[in-house]
Amino acid sequence: MAAETDPHWTTTPVTAQLLRGQLDLEVTPRGLLPHRLPAWARRQVSDGQLAMAEAQPSGVRVVFRTAATRIELDALPTRRAYRGLPAPADGVYDLLIDGRLAAQTTVPGGNVRTVTDLVSQTAEWREGPVGTARFAGLPARAKDVEIWLPHAEHTELVALRTDAPVEPLPERGRPVWLHHGSSISHGSNATSPTGTWPAVAAAKGRVELVNLGFGGGALLDPFTARAVRDAPADLISLKIGINIVNTDAMRLRAFGPAVHGFLDTVREGHPHTPLLVVSPVLCPMHEDTPGPLMPDFSGGTLRFRATGDPAERAAGRLTLTVIREELARIVGLRAVDDPHLHYLDGRELYGEREFAELPLPDGLHPDAAAHRRIGELFARHAFGPAGPFNHSSLRAS
């Protein structure tokens, strides 16, 4: 870390004014920890997986305007590892200048949480030091800077230093798009934070992203619905289904009312906001086979397999095929009285053609190229001329 007495550096406190994409900020002994669920919702979370996921800052970025040619961000990462597997790569920090990717770096050090049992989420903890994300050789002119934080590791923000003063980035008048989904929306297997499919889609749609994609945590939880209800948003999308199946969380009888309840809650805060319900993308192992999902380490890498019995669909066990049919039915029913409610079949984003070209490396999550494809296709369907999120349509309404 640079010495605080170095006359060439200006130190700027990291505050909410310099952050976007989070719903809450927690003051820690080291600095600030962005959260993607508010504190009252976190108090209702008993699941360690969701508690970990919501504190991973997918879509959260430090934003400011400056003429600095050098920028340093001190941060304390907390990384997740799995016993018996290679250590995870350090999370990537993406620096954008005037909306374009200009540099990438990582932060050494930090804490490591090693999962010893994937089912119970039992883990061992090792503390580590604060590290620094360093960017140099930037253009010596006034510019809009965004530093997108690693999407899959906790990031406590400690200090921001620049070789020129910093001022908050003014609002650009773009619509705020709030998206909720599962680990695919969170960014699993994407290689950088602006490479997650929601970030790709947001850039193409020219919107401000709030990403509530939670790895393993899209389970129609009432507290998540209330968080969406209470958050400012001009556009909302809800990607529903894969976690319901792979956790074997409920049967068809409970699923339909849970979807209705989630939508009812969101509509309490956003009665006329364009709302897009997205069904699961193609996942061959779960198309007609229920969960639960189980990890498989037999090949030396983490893969997943479905363990349910397809014959039990008749008894209400859920598969992706069943969920798509039910979501389409529910949205069709509600859209009669809700003209701002829309449905998108997830296979329009990743279907048989995409699977043949860009197969799922672990059987569940898309790779970096597939994330980009999904983001591009979502932008076409949602933000395109006939899409529910088209900006001219929003102005007209």
N, C-alpha and C positions, 0 to 999 in steps of 0.2 A: 504494500500500500504506500502511496505517496505521503511524504511527511506533511503534516498540517501546516507547518511553517513555510513551506515552499511558496515563494511569492508569485510563481507563475500559475498557481492553481486558485480557482474560486470554488469554495465548498458551498453547496446549496442543500438545505435540508430536503429530504424526500418526504413530501406531504401528499395528501389526497389531491391537491391541485395539479400535481405532476403525474397522476396515475389515471388510467382508464381501463375498463374491463372487469373491475372487481365490484363486489357488492358490499364489502366490509374490509376494514383494516384493523389488525390486532397489533397493539404496541407490545413488543417483546423486549427482553433485556438488551438485545443487540440493535433493534431497529423496528421496522415495520414488516408484518407478514400479511400479504394480500389473501383474502378469502373470497370464495365465489358463492358462499351462502352466508346470510347474516347471522349475527351471534345468537339470536333467539332460535333460529332454525338449527344451528349447530348443537344447541343444548338438547334438542330432541333426537339427535343422531346417536344411536347405540352401536352402529356398524363401523368397525375400524376401517374397512375398505373405503366407505364413503367419506369418513372423516379425513382420511389421507388424500383422497381424490379431490375434494373440494378445496383443499389448501394447496394444491398444485396449480400454478397460475396460468392455465391455458387461456390464451387470449388477453392476458393482462400485460400492459406495456407502460413504460415510463416515457412521458411525452413532454417536450419543451421546445422552445425556439432559442437558438444561439448561433453565434458566429465561431464557436470553438472549433479548433482543428484537432484537439485531443480531448477525449472523454474517458473518465474512469468511474465505474460503478462497483462499490464494495458490496458484496453479498455473502450470505451464509447459506449454501445449498444443503438440502437434506435429500440424499439419493436412496432409492430403493433397490436392493439386491436380493437375489435368491440363492439360498445355500445350494452348493453343488453346481452352479452355473457361473460363467465368466462374469466379472464385475461389469456393471453397466457403464456405457460411455457417459462422459460428462455432458450435462445438458447444454444446449446451444442458446446463445443470446444473439438475436438478429437485430442489427441496427439499420433502420430505414431513414433515408434522407429524402424529404419531400415525397414520401410515399413509395420510394424505390429501395430495394435491398442494396445496401452499400458495403456492409461488413458483417462478419460473424466471428464470434469468439466463444470461449468457455471459461469457467471459473474453477480453478483447482481447489482442493481441500474440501471442507464441509463435513457434515455428518453423514453416516451411512446407517440405514435401517435394513438389516438383513432378515428377510422372511424365511423362517425355518419350517413353516407349515402353511401352505397356500390356502387350505380350507379354513383353518381357525385364525389365520393371519398372525400367528405367534411369530415374534421377531426379536432379534438381538439389536442392540443400539451401540454405536460407536461415535463419539463426539470428534469433531474436527475443527480446523480454524476457518475464519473468514477469508475469502479470496477476492480477487479483483478482475472484473471484465474490462479490458483495455482496448480502446479504439484510437487510432492515430492516423495522420495523413488525411484528415477530412477537409473538404473545401472551406477556404477562409472567407465565408460569406454568411449572411443571415440565412438560416434554413430551419425547416421543421424537422425535428429529430424524434424518432420513436425507437425505444429499445424494448423489443418483445422478449419477455422472460421465458425461460425454459418451460415447456408445457407439461412436463412429467416429473418435476422435482420441486419440492418446497423451496421457496426463495425468500429469505429474510433480507430486506433491503437496508443497508447500513449507512452508506454515504455516497453522495454524487459529487464528483469533482470535474471541473472543466477549465480550459485555459482562456475562457471568455465568459462573461456573465450569461446567466440563464433566466428566461422569463417563461411563465406558463403559456402553453400553446392555446391560442384562441379557438373557440368552437368554429368548426367549418360548415355548420349548417347541414351536416349529413344526417339522414335518418339513423336511429339506433336500432340495430337488429339484435334481439335476444334469442338465442338458440339453446334448447335443452335436448340432451341426448345421452348416449352411452359412451363407452370407451372409444368408439370410432370417432364420435364427435369430439371427445376429449383430445384425441390425437395419437392414440396408440399406433406405434410403428412409423409415424411420421418422423422425419429426421431433424426438423427444426420448427420453431413455433409458428412461423409464417407459412409453413408447409402443411399444417393441418387443414383438412378440407374446409372447415368453417372460415379459417383465415383466408384461404384462397378465394372462396366465394365472396367474402366481405370485400376484399380488394377489387374484385371484378364488379361487384354491385355498388361500390363506392358508398359503403355504409360503415358505421361505427359498431364494432362487434362486442357483444357481451356473451361469452361462451359458457353456458352452464352444462357442458358435456362432462359427465362424471363417470370415470371408469368403473363399471360394475354397479353404478348407482342410479340408473334410470328406471325406477321401480314404481312410478306413480305415487311417490310419497306425498302425503298432504302438505308437509312443510315445504317441499320443493314447489308445489303448486302455489302456495301462499307467497313464496319468495318471488316467483314469476309475476304473480298478481301485483305485488307491491313495487316492483322495479320499473323505473321509467323505460319505455320502449315504444317505438313507432311500428315495429314489425316483430312478430313472434313466430318461431317455428318449434315444433315439438316432435322429436324423432322417438317413436315408441315401439318397443317390442322385444328386441334381442335380449335384454337383461331379464325381462319377464320369463322368457323361455329358458335361458341358460342358468338361472337360479331356481327354476321350477317354483316360482313364487306364488302362483295362484292358478286356479282353474278358470275355464271359460265363464262360468257363472259369476265369478268375482271380477273378472277382467272388464267386462262391459260396463258395469256400474262404476268401477274405478276410473275408467276413461271418462265417462260422463262427469263424475265428480271432479276430476282434475280440470276438465274444460270449464265446468261451471265456476270453479274457483278462479281460474285465469280470467274469465269473462267478468267477474266482479270488479276487477281493477282495470280491465281493458275491454269494455263492451263492444267497441267498434274497430279495434285494431286488427289489421290483416293478420290472420292466424292460420298457419299452414301445418297440418298434421302429416308427418312423413312416416310411412311404414318401413320395416327393416329392409336393408339392402340384402342381396342374395348371400346366403351362407349355407352351402350345400348340406353340411352335417345336421343343421337344424330345420331344414325346409319341411321335413315330414317326420322328424324324430324329436321327441320332447327332451327336455333337460332332466336332471341337472347336468351341467357341464363339468368336466373333470380335467385337471392338468395332466399332461403326459410328458415326463422327462426322459423317457426311455432312449430317445435318439440323441441325447446330449444337449438338446435345445428344448425350450418350452413350446409345446404344442397343446391343442385342446381336442377333446372328443366328447360327443354327446352320449349319455348313458341311459336315456329313457327308452321306453318300449313304444314303438309306433302304434301298436294295437290299442294302447290306452287313450288314443285320441277320441275314441268313441265315448269315453268316460269323462271327457272334458279336459284332458291334458293338452297343453298348448304347444303348438309348433308355429313357425313363421308363416306357413300357409294359412293356418287358422287365424292368426292375428291380423294378417293383411285383409282377409275377408271381413273380419269384425270391425276393423278400423274404417274400411271403406263404407260399411253399412252404417256405422255410427255417424260419420261425417256427413254422409248423404242424408240421413234423417235430420240432423241438426241444421244443415245448411238451408233447409226449407225456410227456417226462421232466422237464419244467421248468414246473410249474404257475404260476410267477410271471412267466413270459414272455408278452408280449402283442403284438399287431400292430394298427396303425391305418393305414388307407389315407389318405394325405395329401390326397386329393381330398375327404375328409369335412371338411377344414379350409378348403380353397380349391379348388373345382371349377368346373364349367361355370356354375352359377348365380352364384357369386361373381365369376367372370371377366366375365360379362355386366354385372354391376353395378359392379364395381371392377376394371377392366382393369389390366394391368401396365404402368406408364408407360414403362419401358425394355425391355419384352419379357421381363424376367426377374424383377424384384423387385416385391413389392407396395408400394403407397403406405401412408400413415399410417392411412387408414381401413381398408384391407385388413389391416394388421397387427393392428388392434384386433379385427376380425372373426375372424381366425385365432386370436388369443389367447382370445377368448370361446368359440369352438367347441372349442378344445383343452381349456379348463377344463371344459366340459360333458362331453366324451368321457372325459377322464382323471380329473377330480376329482368328477364327478357320482356319484349314488347307485350306479350299476352300474359305475363306472369303476375301472380298476386302481389308481388313486392315491387312491381314496376313504379318508378318514381313519378312519372307523369300521371299514372292512375291514382296514386296517393294524393297528388295535388288536386286532381279533379274531384275526388271524394271529399 
